[in-house]
Amino acid sequence: MTPKADEVYQAGLELGEDERVAVAHRLLASLHPQGGGDEPGIDAAWQGEIAYRVDEILAGTVELTTYEQTRVKARTLLDDSTR
């Protein structure tokens, strides 16, 4: 890592968790700017999927789980699939 990149990284570690998430998201998004040659319709499809899922949450038609519950379930499924 260059000295400048290391300096930015160290400064980022001093931010609160929410700020680090926001900065990380913006940095990742900068790698894939809008109109960067992706297949047409992918962004629109994701926006539609996100809207659908938010509607399900707001309507109470889905059961939400914690990250830890999801992680354990995913690990179990992966472990079962390798047996």
Distance bins in CASP14 RR format, pairs under 12 A and 6 or more apart:
PFRMAT RR
TARGET T0000
AUTHOR 0000-0000-0000
RMODE 2
METHOD distances of the structure
MODEL  1
1 7 0 0 0 0 1 0 0 0 0 0 0
1 8 0 0 0 0 1 0 0 0 0 0 0
1 9 1 0 0 1 0 0 0 0 0 0 0
1 10 0 0 0 0 0 1 0 0 0 0 0
2 8 0 0 0 0 1 0 0 0 0 0 0
2 9 0 0 0 0 0 1 0 0 0 0 0
3 9 0 0 0 0 0 1 0 0 0 0 0
3 10 0 0 0 0 0 1 0 0 0 0 0
4 10 0 0 0 0 0 1 0 0 0 0 0
4 11 0 0 0 0 0 1 0 0 0 0 0
5 11 0 0 0 0 0 1 0 0 0 0 0
5 12 0 0 0 0 0 1 0 0 0 0 0
5 27 0 0 0 0 0 1 0 0 0 0 0
6 12 0 0 0 0 0 1 0 0 0 0 0
6 13 0 0 0 0 0 1 0 0 0 0 0
7 13 0 0 0 0 0 1 0 0 0 0 0
7 14 0 0 0 0 0 1 0 0 0 0 0
8 14 0 0 0 0 0 1 0 0 0 0 0
8 15 0 0 0 0 0 1 0 0 0 0 0
8 20 0 0 0 0 0 1 0 0 0 0 0
8 23 0 0 0 0 1 0 0 0 0 0 0
8 24 0 0 0 0 0 1 0 0 0 0 0
8 27 0 0 0 0 1 0 0 0 0 0 0
9 15 0 0 0 0 0 1 0 0 0 0 0
9 20 0 0 0 0 0 1 0 0 0 0 0
9 23 0 0 0 0 0 1 0 0 0 0 0
9 24 0 0 0 0 0 1 0 0 0 0 0
9 27 0 0 0 0 0 1 0 0 0 0 0
11 19 0 0 0 0 0 1 0 0 0 0 0
11 20 0 0 0 0 0 1 0 0 0 0 0
11 23 0 0 0 0 1 0 0 0 0 0 0
12 19 1 0 0 1 0 0 0 0 0 0 0
12 20 1 0 0 1 0 0 0 0 0 0 0
12 21 0 0 0 0 0 1 0 0 0 0 0
12 22 0 0 0 0 0 1 0 0 0 0 0
12 23 1 0 0 1 0 0 0 0 0 0 0
12 24 0 0 0 0 1 0 0 0 0 0 0
12 27 0 0 0 0 0 1 0 0 0 0 0
13 19 0 0 0 0 0 1 0 0 0 0 0
13 20 1 0 0 1 0 0 0 0 0 0 0
13 23 0 0 0 0 0 1 0 0 0 0 0
13 24 0 0 0 0 0 1 0 0 0 0 0
14 20 0 0 0 0 1 0 0 0 0 0 0
14 23 0 0 0 0 0 1 0 0 0 0 0
15 21 0 0 0 0 1 0 0 0 0 0 0
15 22 0 0 0 0 1 0 0 0 0 0 0
15 23 1 0 0 1 0 0 0 0 0 0 0
15 24 0 0 0 0 1 0 0 0 0 0 0
16 22 0 0 0 0 1 0 0 0 0 0 0
16 23 0 0 0 0 1 0 0 0 0 0 0
16 24 0 0 0 0 0 1 0 0 0 0 0
17 23 0 0 0 0 0 1 0 0 0 0 0
17 24 0 0 0 0 0 1 0 0 0 0 0
18 24 0 0 0 0 0 1 0 0 0 0 0
18 25 0 0 0 0 0 1 0 0 0 0 0
19 25 0 0 0 0 0 1 0 0 0 0 0
19 26 0 0 0 0 0 1 0 0 0 0 0
20 26 0 0 0 0 0 1 0 0 0 0 0
20 27 0 0 0 0 0 1 0 0 0 0 0
21 27 0 0 0 0 0 1 0 0 0 0 0
21 28 0 0 0 0 0 1 0 0 0 0 0
22 28 0 0 0 0 0 1 0 0 0 0 0
22 29 0 0 0 0 0 1 0 0 0 0 0
23 29 0 0 0 0 0 1 0 0 0 0 0
23 30 0 0 0 0 0 1 0 0 0 0 0
24 30 0 0 0 0 0 1 0 0 0 0 0
24 31 0 0 0 0 0 1 0 0 0 0 0
25 31 0 0 0 0 0 1 0 0 0 0 0
25 32 0 0 0 0 0 1 0 0 0 0 0
26 32 0 0 0 0 0 1 0 0 0 0 0
26 33 0 0 0 0 0 1 0 0 0 0 0
29 36 0 0 0 0 0 1 0 0 0 0 0
29 43 0 0 0 0 0 1 0 0 0 0 0
30 36 0 0 0 0 0 1 0 0 0 0 0
32 38 1 0 0 1 0 0 0 0 0 0 0
32 42 0 0 0 0 0 1 0 0 0 0 0
32 43 0 0 0 0 0 1 0 0 0 0 0
33 43 0 0 0 0 0 1 0 0 0 0 0
34 42 0 0 0 0 0 1 0 0 0 0 0
34 43 1 0 0 1 0 0 0 0 0 0 0
34 44 0 0 0 0 0 1 0 0 0 0 0
35 41 0 0 0 0 0 1 0 0 0 0 0
35 42 0 0 0 0 0 1 0 0 0 0 0
35 43 0 0 0 0 1 0 0 0 0 0 0
36 42 0 0 0 0 0 1 0 0 0 0 0
36 43 0 0 0 0 0 1 0 0 0 0 0
37 43 0 0 0 0 0 1 0 0 0 0 0
38 44 0 0 0 0 0 1 0 0 0 0 0
38 45 0 0 0 0 0 1 0 0 0 0 0
38 46 0 0 0 0 0 1 0 0 0 0 0
39 45 0 0 0 0 1 0 0 0 0 0 0
39 46 0 0 0 0 0 1 0 0 0 0 0
41 47 0 0 0 0 1 0 0 0 0 0 0
41 48 0 0 0 0 0 1 0 0 0 0 0
41 49 0 0 0 0 0 1 0 0 0 0 0
42 48 0 0 0 0 0 1 0 0 0 0 0
42 49 0 0 0 0 0 1 0 0 0 0 0
43 49 0 0 0 0 0 1 0 0 0 0 0
43 50 0 0 0 0 0 1 0 0 0 0 0
44 50 0 0 0 0 0 1 0 0 0 0 0
44 51 0 0 0 0 0 1 0 0 0 0 0
45 51 0 0 0 0 0 1 0 0 0 0 0
45 52 0 0 0 0 0 1 0 0 0 0 0
46 52 0 0 0 0 0 1 0 0 0 0 0
46 53 0 0 0 0 0 1 0 0 0 0 0
47 53 0 0 0 0 0 1 0 0 0 0 0
47 54 0 0 0 0 0 1 0 0 0 0 0
48 54 0 0 0 0 1 0 0 0 0 0 0
48 55 0 0 0 0 1 0 0 0 0 0 0
49 55 0 0 0 0 0 1 0 0 0 0 0
49 56 0 0 0 0 0 1 0 0 0 0 0
50 56 0 0 0 0 0 1 0 0 0 0 0
50 57 0 0 0 0 0 1 0 0 0 0 0
51 57 0 0 0 0 0 1 0 0 0 0 0
51 58 0 0 0 0 0 1 0 0 0 0 0
52 58 0 0 0 0 0 1 0 0 0 0 0
52 59 0 0 0 0 0 1 0 0 0 0 0
52 61 0 0 0 0 0 1 0 0 0 0 0
52 62 0 0 0 0 0 1 0 0 0 0 0
53 59 0 0 0 0 0 1 0 0 0 0 0
53 60 0 0 0 0 0 1 0 0 0 0 0
53 61 0 0 0 0 0 1 0 0 0 0 0
53 62 1 0 0 1 0 0 0 0 0 0 0
53 64 0 0 0 0 0 1 0 0 0 0 0
54 60 0 0 0 0 0 1 0 0 0 0 0
54 61 0 0 0 0 0 1 0 0 0 0 0
54 62 0 0 0 0 0 1 0 0 0 0 0
54 64 0 0 0 0 0 1 0 0 0 0 0
55 61 0 0 0 0 1 0 0 0 0 0 0
55 62 0 0 0 0 1 0 0 0 0 0 0
56 62 1 0 1 0 0 0 0 0 0 0 0
56 63 0 0 0 0 0 1 0 0 0 0 0
56 64 0 0 0 0 1 0 0 0 0 0 0
57 63 0 0 0 0 0 1 0 0 0 0 0
57 64 1 0 0 1 0 0 0 0 0 0 0
58 64 0 0 0 0 0 1 0 0 0 0 0
63 69 0 0 0 0 0 1 0 0 0 0 0
63 70 0 0 0 0 0 1 0 0 0 0 0
64 70 0 0 0 0 1 0 0 0 0 0 0
65 71 0 0 0 0 1 0 0 0 0 0 0
65 72 0 0 0 0 1 0 0 0 0 0 0
65 73 1 0 0 1 0 0 0 0 0 0 0
65 74 0 0 0 0 0 1 0 0 0 0 0
66 72 0 0 0 0 1 0 0 0 0 0 0
66 73 0 0 0 0 0 1 0 0 0 0 0
67 73 0 0 0 0 0 1 0 0 0 0 0
67 74 0 0 0 0 0 1 0 0 0 0 0
68 74 0 0 0 0 0 1 0 0 0 0 0
68 75 0 0 0 0 0 1 0 0 0 0 0
69 75 0 0 0 0 0 1 0 0 0 0 0
69 76 0 0 0 0 0 1 0 0 0 0 0
70 76 0 0 0 0 0 1 0 0 0 0 0
70 77 0 0 0 0 0 1 0 0 0 0 0
71 77 0 0 0 0 0 1 0 0 0 0 0
71 78 0 0 0 0 0 1 0 0 0 0 0
72 78 0 0 0 0 0 1 0 0 0 0 0
72 79 0 0 0 0 0 1 0 0 0 0 0
73 79 0 0 0 0 0 1 0 0 0 0 0
73 80 0 0 0 0 0 1 0 0 0 0 0
74 80 0 0 0 0 0 1 0 0 0 0 0
74 81 0 0 0 0 0 1 0 0 0 0 0
75 81 0 0 0 0 0 1 0 0 0 0 0
75 82 0 0 0 0 0 1 0 0 0 0 0
76 82 0 0 0 0 0 1 0 0 0 0 0
76 83 0 0 0 0 0 1 0 0 0 0 0
77 83 0 0 0 0 0 1 0 0 0 0 0
END
